Amino acid sequence: MPFPSPEPHAPSPFFVQSPPRLGNQYRDDGFLREWLRRKLPEEVLRDIEADLDGMGSLSGGELYEMQLQDRLHEPELTQWDAWGNRIDRIDVSPLWQRAADIAARRGLIAIPYERHHGRFSRIHQFALVYLFHPSSDVYTCPLAMTDGAARTLTVAGNTALIERAVPNLTNRDPARAWTSGQWMTEATGGSDVGISLTQAQRDAQGRWRLYGKKWFTSAINSQMALTLARPDGNAAGGAGLAMFYVEAHDAQGRPNGIRIERLKDKLGTRKVPTAELLLEGTPAELVTEARNGTRAIEPMLVVTRAWNSVTSVAFMRRALALAKSYSAQRRAFGAALGDLPLHVDTLAGLEAETRAAFLLAFELVELMGRQEANEIDDQQEALLRLLTPIAKLLTAKQAVATVSEAIEAFGGAGYVEDTGLPVLLRDAQVLPIWEGTTNVLALDALLRGNAAAGLAALGERLRECRSQLRDDGLLRLAQTAASALDHVREWLRCNGEAASLQSGARRVALTIGRTWQLLLLIEHAHWALEKEQQRTGVAAAIRFAAAPIDSLADISPDDSRDLLR
Ligand SMILES: Cc1cc2nc3c(=O)[nH]c(=O)nc-3n(C[C@H](O)[C@H](O)[C@H](O)COP(=O)(O)OP(=O)(O)OC[C@H]3O[C@@H](n4cnc5c(N)ncnc54)[C@H](O)[C@@H]3O)c2cc1C
């Protein structure tokens, strides 16, 4: 005899745990609102607050729901049509289509180019990005490259290309808005792009055509890309490469001498179509000179590293918002998790890391805004140069660690796919890899540019901050920061030799980054004490400094090599 089937919606006779819930992600983020009050003139905040509130509502509401309901949808590549034409069409998820519409209408790329709020426009833009990102299934990947492309073309000053592409890249009309790719990495190397093999040749009409294979190209459904190739006869190395502008389709909508070989089967960012491409005589426009391409594409990297930093913090904030919500509902040992002292201590550690990461990422945003509005002095310029790699590398590491810990805060539920939690960790794991790995950025910070000028500016900033402090706790923390900074300078002085400088570069970069974060926490705590008479900022700084700030060590490169034998 068959079992009687259960009533379709009968309540379970067993205990059922309530899931974590999200509210309006702007209203719920007290720290973001506090920081905006501190940094923005009142009239600017008044002007943009409805925007932020709207994005907070979408992010904690409609988009988050879509994300949970459409977990399994992945981009599809259709290489041929029914009649044998090569079409290489990419279909993306409904959430990506909705995200594209929201991003254009709400000006996620347009805002810093319209620059209605001068140097604060970057803050406006990135506060929206921060709210949008965790519910966008990493639609921020094409947006980052689009912003980077608009900036790179603008800086390069090629009028024809600026007129052709930038109005599309920054368009608020979803039907006209373009996104851009950035095709740099080849199978030979993503860090060392100087050894790229793609060739650029002029055809009979004098038009540049590209031949080669690009190994990682994300957001391959974009309308255009900036890429690197070596003009025939150019020397080896990065200086022999040139930067080119490519459109993905010809006037008839056919692939423009580009074949999508396959989509990558990735650990995370699975909603992002990342492809391997063959360039088979792809028509291309030279953006500037026929060499020095790695230098010409640098503005792209500055912008995408800022996006990486902000999206790292956004993942941290999302993981923590979910973990906090869960801690109010889940009970163990007769109490809500949120009332168990050790669970509270664990989450408080994550909150301190998240605030520190936020302050570092938005310091970068603030400096970028100043630079673009021509309101930057030499000291700030030196800080910006040093901060760009440091913020990217440190916030990405913090994102992976914080998201991992937040997932543990759910116990077994955190490991179960349809809670929507594991994807956070898989997606976060890309942050330390793309746009420059941790090691490559550490070397970039210390060996390229003028690290000494950046460190001097940071030291000056710390001295200025200390001179204003009155709270004993903050004064002690400022001493910790000063000692760490002195140690960095001393270490660099004693380890000028190439092998030891390189082998210690990651520890130096992390120490600079965490010292900078401590300084920013102290500055913020001081402001909150003086202006709003509240001490949570002091608690955050103390908590942050309880984890190591200074990770420098005298480790010989030879010992490390021996360890691996
Ligand atoms: C999901 C995803 C999407 C991507 N999308 C794009 C894209 O759209 N466009 C694009 O151009 N690229 C893209 N990339 C590629 C990415 O930028 C590269 O993977 C990255 O730059 C690293 O390059 P690589 O993979 O060749 O690693 P390698 O350069 O081979 O590095 C391997 C390891 O060696 C280390 N290393 C390298 N050099 C040094 C050194 N001098 N000292 C110490 N350590 C070193 C690195 O830190 C790394 O840990 C994407 C990657 C991923 C995972």
The ligand as a MOL file (V3000), in Angstrom:
LIG
                    3D

  0  0  0     0  0            999 V3000
M  V30 BEGIN CTAB
M  V30 COUNTS 53 58 0 0 0
M  V30 BEGIN ATOM
M  V30 1 C 38.2810 34.1580 -12.6690 0
M  V30 2 C 39.4080 34.8420 -13.3550 0
M  V30 3 C 39.1360 35.8060 -14.2920 0
M  V30 4 C 40.1700 36.4670 -14.9410 0
M  V30 5 N 39.8780 37.4220 -15.8730 0
M  V30 6 C 40.8880 38.0390 -16.5330 0
M  V30 7 C 40.6140 39.0210 -17.5410 0
M  V30 8 O 39.4550 39.3730 -17.8120 0
M  V30 9 N 41.6560 39.5770 -18.2090 0
M  V30 10 C 42.9440 39.2420 -17.9340 0
M  V30 11 O 43.8420 39.7960 -18.5550 0
M  V30 12 N 43.2310 38.3230 -16.9830 0
M  V30 13 C 42.2480 37.7130 -16.2840 0
M  V30 14 N 42.5270 36.7870 -15.3110 0
M  V30 15 C 43.8970 36.3610 -15.1380 0
M  V30 16 C 44.5720 36.8750 -13.8880 0
M  V30 17 O 44.7540 38.2600 -13.9610 0
M  V30 18 C 45.8830 36.0950 -13.7540 0
M  V30 19 O 45.5380 34.7510 -13.4680 0
M  V30 20 C 46.7860 36.6490 -12.6870 0
M  V30 21 O 47.2770 37.9030 -13.0710 0
M  V30 22 C 47.9790 35.7100 -12.4060 0
M  V30 23 O 48.6130 35.3450 -13.5850 0
M  V30 24 P 48.9060 33.8080 -13.8960 0
M  V30 25 O 47.6360 33.0600 -13.7650 0
M  V30 26 O 49.6150 33.6960 -15.1820 0
M  V30 27 O 49.8290 33.3460 -12.7160 0
M  V30 28 P 51.4280 33.4650 -12.6880 0
M  V30 29 O 51.8260 34.7970 -13.1780 0
M  V30 30 O 52.0050 32.2680 -13.3240 0
M  V30 31 O 51.6940 33.3960 -11.1200 0
M  V30 32 C 51.7380 32.1460 -10.3870 0
M  V30 33 C 52.1960 32.4430 -8.9700 0
M  V30 34 O 53.5060 32.9620 -9.0080 0
M  V30 35 C 53.5800 34.1460 -8.2350 0
M  V30 36 N 54.5660 35.0500 -8.8420 0
M  V30 37 C 54.6300 35.4940 -10.1160 0
M  V30 38 N 55.6590 36.3330 -10.2750 0
M  V30 39 C 56.2630 36.4230 -9.0700 0
M  V30 40 C 57.4170 37.1090 -8.5780 0
M  V30 41 N 58.1430 37.9130 -9.3590 0
M  V30 42 N 57.7760 36.9210 -7.2790 0
M  V30 43 C 57.0550 36.1490 -6.4650 0
M  V30 44 N 55.9600 35.4790 -6.8630 0
M  V30 45 C 55.5740 35.6000 -8.1550 0
M  V30 46 C 52.2050 34.7360 -8.2530 0
M  V30 47 O 51.9940 35.5370 -7.1090 0
M  V30 48 C 51.3360 33.4840 -8.2490 0
M  V30 49 O 51.1040 33.0810 -6.9300 0
M  V30 50 C 41.5100 36.1300 -14.6450 0
M  V30 51 C 41.7750 35.1710 -13.6730 0
M  V30 52 C 40.7540 34.5240 -13.0290 0
M  V30 53 C 41.0670 33.4890 -11.9940 0
M  V30 END ATOM
M  V30 BEGIN BOND
M  V30 1 1 1 2
M  V30 2 1 2 3
M  V30 3 2 2 52
M  V30 4 2 3 4
M  V30 5 1 4 5
M  V30 6 1 4 50
M  V30 7 2 5 6
M  V30 8 1 6 7
M  V30 9 1 6 13
M  V30 10 2 7 8
M  V30 11 1 7 9
M  V30 12 1 9 10
M  V30 13 2 10 11
M  V30 14 1 10 12
M  V30 15 2 12 13
M  V30 16 1 13 14
M  V30 17 1 14 15
M  V30 18 1 14 50
M  V30 19 1 15 16
M  V30 20 1 16 17
M  V30 21 1 16 18
M  V30 22 1 18 19
M  V30 23 1 18 20
M  V30 24 1 20 21
M  V30 25 1 20 22
M  V30 26 1 22 23
M  V30 27 1 23 24
M  V30 28 2 24 25
M  V30 29 1 24 26
M  V30 30 1 24 27
M  V30 31 1 27 28
M  V30 32 2 28 29
M  V30 33 1 28 30
M  V30 34 1 28 31
M  V30 35 1 31 32
M  V30 36 1 32 33
M  V30 37 1 33 34
M  V30 38 1 33 48
M  V30 39 1 34 35
M  V30 40 1 35 36
M  V30 41 1 35 46
M  V30 42 1 36 37
M  V30 43 1 36 45
M  V30 44 2 37 38
M  V30 45 1 38 39
M  V30 46 1 39 40
M  V30 47 2 39 45
M  V30 48 1 40 41
M  V30 49 2 40 42
M  V30 50 1 42 43
M  V30 51 2 43 44
M  V30 52 1 44 45
M  V30 53 1 46 47
M  V30 54 1 46 48
M  V30 55 1 48 49
M  V30 56 2 50 51
M  V30 57 1 51 52
M  V30 58 1 52 53
M  V30 END BOND
M  V30 END CTAB
M  END
